[in-house]
């Protein structure tokens, strides 16, 4: 139950403010910036860039793949911090 709540909370926060940070002019630029943020373990920022890339091209499998990877890492990170791991 707790994990479900955390996941829903994070998802809501990501979708509310997704465009404020993601300043890129093309799908490829957004993916590039998202990958850099993902490498730096800035998962929310990475998700915003990948979401913006998806807005440019909703069928872009690469953007969806990276978005899902960032989301998963963010959840794992959040749950690990809560449980003291």
Secondary structure as UniProt FT lines:
FT   HELIX           2..16
FT   HELIX           18..21
FT   HELIX           27..39
FT   TURN            40..41
FT   HELIX           43..56
FT   TURN            58..59
FT   HELIX           61..82
FT   TURN            83..84
//
